[in-house]
Amino acid sequence: MAANNHTVLSFGFKSGDRSLDLDEENDGVQIKEVFAHLLEEMYDGAVQIELDIPEARANDLYGIVSKAYIAQLNAEIQRVQPKVDALKQKCSKTTI
């Protein structure tokens, strides 16, 4: 969870790992990259994000916020996954 004294959320995707630095102000590029890869994973099948947090950080502010963020993210994934599946099915029927 910590890198270079920064707190990060790291996501492991088939295409490689992506991280969100929670301590750094940015222009949203990290978030866009993570969500682009997340959509690719969802297109390939159902996705469930699992939180692996060091025990020492589990009950501090970042740990609590990370748990809530991942819970909300999984709820949104479950809500959106049927739409992604329908789009995939529609695209597979379309011929060019």
N, C-alpha and C positions, 0 to 999 in steps of 0.2 A: 504494500500500500504506500510506502514512502520511497521516493527516489530523489536524490539530490536535496534532501531535507524538505521536499515538497510532498504533499499528500496527493496521491493519484488513485483513480479508479482504472484498473487495467482490464481490458476485455480480450479474451483469446478467441480469435476467429480462425476459420480454416485457412484464410488468406494471410494470416499473420496477426500479431498482437497490436492493439491500439490502446492508447491511454488518454484519460482526461485528467489534467492537472487541476486539482481543486484549489490550489493556492495562487494560481497565476491568472491575471487578467488576459484574455485573448479575444480574438475577433470571431470566435465561433468555429474556426477551422477544425479544431480537434473534435468538437461535437458533431459537425457535419461528416467528418471521416468515420467516426464511430457509428453514426446512424446509417450511413451509406453501406457500410459493411454489415450492419445488423439486417438491413433490408435484403442484402444478397443472401445472407444465411436464412432468412425467413422464406425467401423464394425457393430455396433448396429443401425446406421442410420446417417442421415445428421447432421453435426455439424456446429455451428456458434459460434465463440468466441465473447463475449461481454465484453467491457471494462467498469469497474465501478471505476472511479478514483475520489479521493477527489478533490473538486473544488480548494482548495489551491495548489494542485500539477498539475492541468490541463495544465498550461502554463509554468511550469519550464522544465528543460532539461529532467528529467525522464518522466514527463508527455508527452512531445512531442515525445520522443523516444518510450514510451510505446504505444502511439496511432499508430505510424508508424509500430511498431513490430506486433501489433494485426491486423492491416490492411493487412500487408504482409502475416501473418499467415493464415488469412481467405482466402486470394487469393490462397495460396498453398493448403489449405483444399479443396476448390472448384475444383482445378485442379486435385487433387489426389482422391477425393471421388468416381468418376466413376470407377476408377481402384480398389478401395477397394470393391465397390459394385459388380463388375464383379468377383473378387476373391471370395467373399462370395457366390455368385451364383454358381461358379464353385465348390467350396468346398461342398456346400449343395447337389450337384448332384453326388459327388464322394462317393462311398460306400467302406467301409473297410471290 
